[in-house]
Amino acid sequence: MRKGETVMKILAINPISFKKRKTEFLFDYLFILAYLVFLFLCSMLIYMIFFNGVPEFTEIQSQWLVFFTSVLPIMLLFTFLDYTKNGSFGKVKAGLELVYQKKTVQASFIRNIIKFLPWQLGHMGTIHGFYRNFDGLSIILSISATLLAVLLLAMTLFRKDKRHLGDLLAHTQVQLKEE
């Protein structure tokens, strides 16, 4: 352990209320939604100015475009916020914080990869479906995204320690912020 570094205790029974988690999810969702609207408007402006309309993309180009413009920036921002501020905008608004057994950027990154994996799988399934007439792979990806999202949400709400798969792998936990 480095000088000045504290080790936080992971609680076996975490007293976070459903209302606080709902507030956290709402504010994070609204932030992500605002980013996506901004991204859409900027994209349309660029397409209209430089391409006289939306260009045609291949499936692979669409997959990479969506990943690099939506999923990756949000995942990196939430990783940064978790590591530097101990939580996202929603956590701050709800009076929550992310605690670590050992605080590292890697732990924040692992947690956010798992947290945003359903979103990425959903994109992959939808994009593949548009290009392949919603074949078996697109359906499998979409169902996997939904099941993983439900699993993460259920773990967050119903486990006594309120940890989802990303928290378990990263050795983190969302707790009430200490006053």
Backbone as a ProteinNet text record, in pm:
[ID]
protein_1_A
[PRIMARY]
MRKGETVMKILAINPISFKKRKTEFLFDYLFILAYLVFLFLCSMLIYMIFFNGVPEFTEIQSQWLVFFTSVLPIMLLFTFLDYTKNGSFGKVKAGLELVYQKKTVQASFIRNIIKFLPWQLGHMGTIHGFYRNFDGLSIILSISATLLAVLLLAMTLFRKDKRHLGDLLAHTQVQLKEE
[TERTIARY]
83.9	0	88.8	51.6	128.9	96.5	188.2	168.1	41.8	-42.1	-163.7	-281.2	-259.7	-365.3	-444.5	-574.9	-658.9	-728.6	-754.9	-827.4	-968.3	-1066.9	-1205.8	-1260.5	-1353.1	-1413.5	-1536.4	-1542.8	-1660.1	-1762.5	-1882	-1986.2	-2060.7	-2083.2	-2160.7	-2308	-2355.4	-2492.8	-2483.7	-2524.9	-2511.9	-2648.7	-2659.1	-2790.2	-2840.1	-2788.8	-2834.3	-2981.2	-3060	-3202.3	-3225.1	-3338.8	-3378.2	-3390.6	-3441	-3458.7	-3324.2	-3221.3	-3088.5	-3033.9	-3050.3	-3002.2	-3081.3	-3212.3	-3296.5	-3251.4	-3218.9	-3168.8	-3037.1	-2947.8	-2819	-2838.8	-2920.3	-2944	-3006.3	-3102.4	-3170.9	-3073.7	-2993.2	-2900.9	-2792.9	-2742.1	-2643.8	-2708.1	-2830.8	-2902.9	-2925.4	-2968.6	-2992.2	-2862.9	-2752.4	-2623.5	-2585.4	-2597.9	-2563.7	-2656.7	-2783.6	-2879.9	-2844.8	-2807.5	-2767.4	-2644.1	-2547.3	-2429.1	-2467.5	-2557.4	-2597.5	-2673.2	-2755.8	-2825.3	-2722.5	-2626.8	-2519.1	-2439.8	-2406.6	-2332.8	-2411.9	-2541.4	-2627.1	-2628.2	-2648.1	-2653.5	-2521.6	-2411.1	-2279.1	-2257.1	-2295.3	-2278.8	-2359.3	-2484.1	-2569.5	-2511.9	-2460.2	-2399.7	-2278.5	-2193	-2074.5	-2115.6	-2213.4	-2258	-2316.1	-2394.6	-2458.3	-2355.5	-2261.4	-2161.7	-2060.7	-2007.4	-1896.7	-1937.7	-2054.9	-2092.2	-2225	-2290.8	-2422.6	-2523.7	-2518.5	-2610.1	-2533.6	-2607.7	-2546.2	-2484.5	-2353.9	-2290.4	-2331.7	-2313	-2339.2	-2215.4	-2240.4	-2132.3	-2149.7	-2038.3	-2045.6	-2080.9	-2113.2	-2144.6	-2025.9	-1907.9	-1788.3	-1764	-1777.9	-1761.7	-1863.7	-1986.3	-2090.8	-2059	-2012.6	-1978.3	-1867.7	-1762.2	-1650.8	-1692	-1770	-1815.3	-1894.8	-1988	-2069.2	-1983	-1893.1	-1807.7	-1720.7	-1652.8	-1557.8	-1622.8	-1748.2	-1811.3	-1908.4	-1960.7	-2056.7	-2010.2	-1988.5	-1958.5	-1823.7	-1717.7	-1584.4	-1571.9	-1615.7	-1603.1	-1679.3	-1799	-1876.5	-1808.8	-1761.2	-1692.8	-1566.9	-1490.4	-1368.7	-1401.6	-1506.3	-1546.7	-1590.1	-1671.5	-1716.2	-1599.5	-1503.4	-1382.6	-1306.7	-1289.6	-1221	-1293.8	-1425.9	-1503.8	-1499.7	-1510.8	-1503.7	-1368.5	-1262.1	-1128.5	-1095.7	-1127.3	-1086.9	-1187.6	-1315.3	-1420.3	-1495.7	-1455.6	-1523.3	-1668.8	-1697.7	-1832	-1874	-1976.6	-2033.8	-2117.9	-2173.6	-2261.5	-2381.5	-2436.6	-2552.1	-2519.7	-2402.4	-2363.3	-2348.5	-2284.8	-2267.1	-2403.3	-2493	-2626.6	-2704.9	-2685.9	-2759.8	-2692.9	-2574.9	-2504.8	-2436.5	-2389	-2321.3	-2176.4	-2095.1	-1957.4	-1912.3	-1813.7	-1755.3	-1634.4	-1631.1	-1515.7	-1446.1	-1318.5	-1232.7	-1162.9	-1138.4	-1047.1	-906.6	-874.5	-747.8	-777.8	-764.7	-803.1	-699.2	-742	-657.2	-743.5	-679.4	-749.4	-799.2	-719.6	-757.5	-889	-905	-1028.9	-1147.5	-1129.5	-1236.5	-1270.4	-1168	-1187.3	-1260.6	-1218.9	-1284.7	-1431.9	-1458.5	-1596.7	-1682.3	-1627.1	-1703.7	-1713.3	-1615.2	-1628.1	-1750.6	-1761.8	-1875	-2005.6	-2002.8	-2125	-2179.8	-2092.4	-2137.6	-2137.5	-2099.2	-2101.1	-2240.5	-2347.7	-2480.3	-2511.6	-2472.2	-2494.8	-2421.3	-2294.5	-2216.5	-2275	-2312.1	-2372.5	-2503.9	-2581.8	-2706.4	-2681.5	-2580.4	-2543.4	-2502.1	-2418.5	-2369	-2483.8	-2577.4	-2691.2	-2780.5	-2806.8	-2893.7	-2828.8	-2701.7	-2632.3	-2623.1	-2583	-2574.7	-2711.8	-2816.4	-2952.1	-2993.5	-2957.8	-2991.6	-2924.1	-2801.1	-2727	-2758.3	-2804.9	-2824.9	-2970.1	-3062.1	-3205.2	-3238.8	-3177.8	-3201.8	-3195.3	-3076.5	-3052.2	-3028.9	-2992.7	-2973	-2868.7	-2755.8	-2650.5	-2699.5	-2773.3	-2822.4	-2920	-2999.6	-3094.1	-3019.4	-2918.7	-2838.1	-2769.2	-2709.4	-2642.8	-2742.3	-2858.9	-2959.5	-3013.9	-3039.8	-3087.7	-2979.1	-2854.7	-2742.6	-2730.4	-2743.6	-2736.3	-2845.8	-2965.9	-3079.3	-3061.6	-3022.8	-3004.3	-2893	-2783.2	-2672.7	-2715	-2788.7	-2836.6	-2929.5	-3019.5	-3112.2	-3034.9	-2935.4	-2853	-2782.1	-2718.9	-2647.3	-2742.5	-2857.8	-2956.2	-3008.7	-3039.6	-3090.2	-2985.8	-2860.3	-2754.6	-2746.4	-2753.2	-2745	-2860.7	-2978.2	-3096.5	-3118.5	-3085.5	-3128.1	-3017.5	-2892.9	-2785.9	-2775.8	-2744.5	-2733	-2620.3	-2514.2	-2402.3	-2416.6	-2522.4	-2556.2	-2447.3	-2367.4	-2259.6	-2302.6	-2270.6	-2296.2	-2167.3	-2173.7	-2060.8	-1933.7	-1947.2	-1831.3	-1767.7	-1850.3	-1798.1	-1724	-1780.5	-1716.1	-1579.4	-1570.6	-1442.8	-1341.7	-1389.8	-1300.9	-1276	-1343.8	-1332.7	-1372.9	-1491.6	-1545.4	-1686.8	-1738.9	-1875.1	-1924.3	-2048.5	-2112.4	-2170.3	-2133.7	-2179.7	-2235.3	-2303	-2346.2	-2222.3	-2224.5	-2108.4	-2094	-1971.4	-1945.2	-1951.9	-2020.3	-2038.1	-1912.6
-117.4	0	124.3	223.3	346.9	441.1	533.9	633.5	715.5	730.7	810	734.2	609.5	531	458.7	465.7	397.1	279.9	179.3	63.6	73.6	72	81.7	-59.4	-66.1	-193.6	-217.1	-333.7	-375.9	-426.2	-370	-403.8	-530.4	-620.8	-741.9	-707.1	-613	-564.4	-414.1	-373.6	-235.4	-167	-58.2	2.7	102.3	98	192.7	165.7	272.5	258	250.4	193.7	187.4	328.7	422.2	560.6	623.7	599.8	655.6	595.3	463.6	400.8	450.2	469.3	520.8	661.5	744.4	880.2	872.8	785.3	767.8	726.9	624.8	575.8	683.8	757.7	861.8	970.3	1021.1	1128.2	1079.5	958.5	904.5	881.9	830.8	809	941.1	1043	1174	1233.1	1214.8	1262.7	1191.9	1059.4	982	1019.1	1035.1	1075	1212	1307.2	1439.9	1428.5	1345.2	1324.8	1266.8	1168.9	1105.8	1202.5	1288.5	1391.2	1487.3	1530.6	1618	1549.5	1422.9	1346.2	1337.1	1311.1	1302.9	1436.4	1545.8	1677.5	1713.4	1686	1712.1	1625.4	1498.8	1407.2	1455.2	1491.8	1538.9	1666	1755.3	1878.2	1845.7	1757.1	1717	1647.9	1556.3	1484.9	1580.7	1677.1	1770.1	1865.5	1913	2008.6	1940.2	1827.1	1766	1654.9	1594.3	1479.8	1497.8	1613	1638.5	1530.1	1483.2	1379.8	1271.4	1179.2	1070.7	970.2	946.6	850	707.2	619.2	477.9	416.6	333.9	267.3	116.9	45.7	-100.2	-137.5	-263.6	-307.7	-285.4	-320.9	-305.1	-157.1	-70.7	72.4	123.1	77	117.9	69.7	-54.8	-108.6	-25.1	3.7	80.7	224.9	283.9	422.4	434.6	344.3	348.2	324.5	227.5	199.7	320.1	377	484.5	620.2	639.6	769.1	766.7	649.4	648.7	563.9	436.2	347.4	379.4	385.1	407.1	541.4	653.4	780	779.7	724.6	719.4	627.1	512.3	419	482.6	553.6	619.4	734.5	810	919.2	863.8	759.3	701.6	638.4	580.2	528.2	641.8	751.8	869.4	922.3	938.7	990.7	896.4	766.9	669.9	677	688.9	689.4	822.5	933.5	1064	1124	1096.7	1158.6	1055.5	930.1	820.7	805.2	840	816.1	908.9	865	938.7	1055.4	1130.9	1243.4	1195.1	1082.3	1026	986.9	927.2	890	1014	1116.5	1240.6	1299.3	1306.9	1363.5	1283.3	1150.9	1063.8	1050.5	1112.1	1099.8	965.4	911.1	781.6	799.6	699.6	700.2	558.4	547.4	417.9	398.3	286.4	254.9	132.5	125.3	21.4	-53.9	-183	-251.5	-198.3	-177.6	-115.2	-25.5	103.9	199.8	204.6	160	166.8	205.5	260.7	291.1	160.7	55.6	-74.3	-123.5	-108.5	-150.2	-70.1	61.1	145.8	103.2	75.2	37.4	-96.2	-194.6	-326.3	-311.5	-235.3	-214.8	-155.5	-56.8	10.9	-69.8	-153.5	-244.8	-333.4	-390.7	-479.5	-400.4	-282	-200.7	-161.1	-128.8	-84	-194.3	-315.6	-427.4	-454.7	-449.2	-470.4	-367.9	-244.7	-138.6	-172.4	-213	-247.7	-369.1	-471.6	-590.2	-554.8	-466.6	-421.2	-349.6	-261.8	-194.6	-296	-389	-488	-568.8	-611	-688.6	-608.5	-483.8	-398.6	-366.5	-327.9	-294.6	-417.7	-530.4	-653.3	-688.1	-667.3	-695.4	-611.3	-482.7	-396.4	-443.7	-491.4	-534.3	-678.4	-761.1	-904.1	-948.1	-853.8	-885.3	-956.3	-911	-964.7	-1116.8	-1167.4	-1310.9	-1361.9	-1487.2	-1550.4	-1480.7	-1438	-1372.7	-1241.2	-1163.5	-1035.9	-1059.5	-1163.7	-1196.4	-1244.4	-1328.6	-1377	-1260	-1169.1	-1053.2	-965.8	-942.7	-858.4	-922.3	-1051.5	-1122.2	-1124.9	-1147.3	-1146.1	-1009.9	-904.3	-768.3	-747.2	-789.5	-771	-853.6	-979.3	-1065.5	-1014.5	-969.7	-916.6	-788.9	-701.1	-577.5	-609.7	-704.9	-745.1	-807	-890.1	-950.4	-843.4	-747.4	-641.4	-560.2	-526	-449	-530.2	-656.6	-741.4	-757	-775.6	-786.4	-658.7	-543.7	-413.9	-394.7	-440.2	-417.3	-524.5	-649.7	-757.4	-824.3	-807.1	-862.2	-780	-842.7	-771.1	-667.9	-699	-604.2	-503.7	-518.6	-426.7	-419.4	-524.3	-525.7	-603.2	-548.7	-621.4	-689.4	-758.6	-836.8	-751.9	-629.9	-541.1	-508.8	-485.9	-458.8	-581.3	-698.7	-819.6	-839.8	-818	-835.6	-726.3	-604.4	-491.3	-471.6	-548	-534	-393	-351.6	-219.9	-236.7	-126.4	-125.5	18.4	38.7	169	174.3	280.4	296.6	437.3	455.3	589.3	672.7	796	883	921.4	910.8	949.9	1100.7	1147	1292.8	1356.1
0	0	0	-81.4	-91.3	22.7	47.9	152.2	123.6	223.2	208.9	148.8	106.1	43.2	152.1	142.3	239.9	173	251.8	202.7	259.6	169.5	213.2	236.8	327.1	360.3	273.2	212.9	136.8	238.4	233.9	330.2	287.5	381.7	352.6	334.5	414.5	401.3	376.2	258.5	213.2	223.9	302.6	328.9	223.4	101.5	-1.3	-33.9	-34.1	-64.8	-216.1	-252.4	-392.7	-449.9	-370.5	-415.5	-454.2	-374.7	-407	-535.5	-553.5	-676.2	-796.2	-777.4	-885.6	-925.2	-828.2	-855.1	-930.9	-885.5	-952.5	-1097.8	-1121.4	-1257.1	-1344.4	-1290.1	-1366.2	-1412.8	-1322.1	-1360.5	-1456.4	-1436.2	-1530.7	-1667.6	-1668.2	-1794.1	-1867.5	-1794.5	-1857.6	-1912.8	-1841.4	-1890.8	-2020.3	-2021.7	-2141	-2256.4	-2228	-2330.4	-2389.5	-2304.4	-2352.3	-2442.4	-2403.2	-2486.5	-2621.9	-2622.6	-2748.1	-2839.2	-2782.2	-2862.3	-2921	-2839.8	-2887.7	-2999.1	-2980.3	-3080.6	-3210.9	-3200.9	-3318.4	-3393.7	-3321.3	-3385.8	-3453.2	-3385.5	-3445.3	-3568.9	-3559.8	-3673.9	-3793.5	-3769.6	-3879.4	-3942.4	-3859.9	-3911	-3999.1	-3950.9	-4028.8	-4158	-4149.5	-4268.9	-4372.1	-4327.5	-4421.6	-4483.9	-4403.6	-4454.7	-4546.7	-4504.1	-4577.4	-4674.6	-4654.5	-4737	-4809.9	-4791.8	-4852.6	-4817.1	-4695.8	-4648.2	-4575	-4519.8	-4443.8	-4541.2	-4529.2	-4620.4	-4586.4	-4681.9	-4656.9	-4592.9	-4492.8	-4421.5	-4435.7	-4430	-4422.1	-4278.2	-4257.3	-4121.1	-4027.5	-4071.6	-3986.8	-3956.9	-4057.4	-4033.8	-3932	-3942.7	-3848.3	-3706.9	-3696.2	-3564.2	-3498.5	-3575	-3519.3	-3489	-3577.3	-3557.4	-3427.5	-3407.4	-3285.4	-3161.8	-3169.3	-3053.9	-3018.6	-3118.9	-3090.8	-3061.3	-3102.4	-3076.1	-2958.2	-2922.9	-2812.2	-2694	-2714.3	-2601.9	-2538.1	-2616.8	-2560.3	-2487.9	-2545.8	-2471.5	-2338.6	-2337.7	-2213.3	-2112.7	-2158.9	-2070.1	-2010.1	-2092.3	-2042.3	-1947.5	-1977.8	-1888.1	-1752.5	-1753.9	-1626.6	-1551.5	-1622.4	-1558.2	-1490.7	-1561.8	-1507.5	-1383.9	-1393.3	-1280.4	-1160.5	-1187.3	-1077.8	-1008.2	-1086.2	-1027.4	-959.3	-1024.4	-968.9	-871.2	-892	-809	-724.5	-732.1	-661.8	-703.7	-828.3	-878	-988.6	-1058.1	-1170.9	-1121.5	-1217.3	-1183	-1102.7	-1142.3	-1072.4	-929.1	-908.7	-772.9	-686	-738.4	-662.5	-626.3	-724.4	-702.4	-598.7	-596.7	-504.9	-367.7	-350.1	-222.5	-205.1	-316.6	-315.2	-359	-332.5	-379.8	-407.3	-494.4	-526	-435.6	-366.7	-283.1	-340.8	-315	-371.8	-259.1	-281.5	-190.8	-215.3	-342.5	-381	-500.2	-480.7	-583.9	-695.5	-815.1	-933.4	-1052.8	-1154.4	-1278.7	-1340.1	-1328.3	-1384	-1322.3	-1191.8	-1126.4	-1180.1	-1194.8	-1249.7	-1392.5	-1470.6	-1610.7	-1622.3	-1543.6	-1546.1	-1509.5	-1405.5	-1360.8	-1472.3	-1542.6	-1647	-1775.5	-1803.7	-1918.6	-1896.8	-1778.7	-1748.8	-1747.6	-1688.8	-1677.6	-1814	-1908.7	-2040.2	-2146.4	-2109.4	-2203.8	-2261.2	-2181.7	-2242.9	-2351.9	-2330.6	-2428.5	-2558.6	-2546.6	-2664.5	-2736.6	-2660.3	-2722.4	-2792.2	-2731.1	-2792.9	-2924.1	-2925.4	-3050.6	-3156.7	-3116.3	-3212.1	-3271.7	-3186.6	-3234.1	-3327.2	-3291	-3373.1	-3507.8	-3505	-3630.1	-3719.9	-3660.7	-3740.3	-3798.7	-3718.9	-3765	-3884.3	-3883.6	-3996.8	-4125.4	-4112.6	-4230.7	-4272	-4179.8	-4207.7	-4185.2	-4193	-4182.5	-4050.6	-3944.6	-3809.6	-3804.9	-3840.2	-3839.9	-3697	-3686.7	-3556.1	-3470.1	-3530.5	-3453.6	-3393.6	-3471.2	-3417.7	-3302.7	-3314.6	-3207.2	-3082.9	-3101.8	-2988.6	-2918	-2995.1	-2935.7	-2859.2	-2917.7	-2852.6	-2725.6	-2730.5	-2610.8	-2503.7	-2544.3	-2449	-2381.4	-2459.6	-2404	-2300.4	-2333.7	-2242.4	-2115.5	-2131.1	-2014	-1923.3	-1982.5	-1901.5	-1830	-1898.5	-1834.6	-1718.2	-1737.8	-1630.6	-1514.8	-1545.1	-1440.7	-1358.1	-1425.8	-1354.2	-1267.1	-1321.2	-1245.4	-1126.5	-1149.6	-1041.1	-930.3	-968.3	-867.9	-785.5	-852.6	-785	-687.6	-725.3	-642.9	-536.7	-565.9	-477.7	-396	-433.5	-349.7	-220.9	-112.1	15.4	12.3	-61.5	-69.2	-183.6	-266.2	-377.3	-484.1	-499.6	-598.3	-721.8	-839.6	-963.5	-1008.4	-1120	-1168.7	-1183.1	-1235.1	-1249	-1114.9	-1013.1	-878.7	-823.6	-845.7	-795.1	-859.1	-991	-1061.1	-1026.5	-1002.9	-974.8	-825.4	-741.6	-596.1	-552.6	-600.3	-567.4	-511.7	-457.2	-406.6	-401.7	-441.8	-427	-287	-214.3	-76.3	-57	57.3	94.9	119	71.6	87.2	233.6	281.1	420.2	431.1	533.5	551.8	608.5
[MASK]
+++++++++++++++++++++++++++++++++++++++++++++++++++++++++++++++++++++++++++++++++++++++++++++++++++++++++++++++++++++++++++++++++++++++++++++++++++++++++++++++++++++++++++++++++++

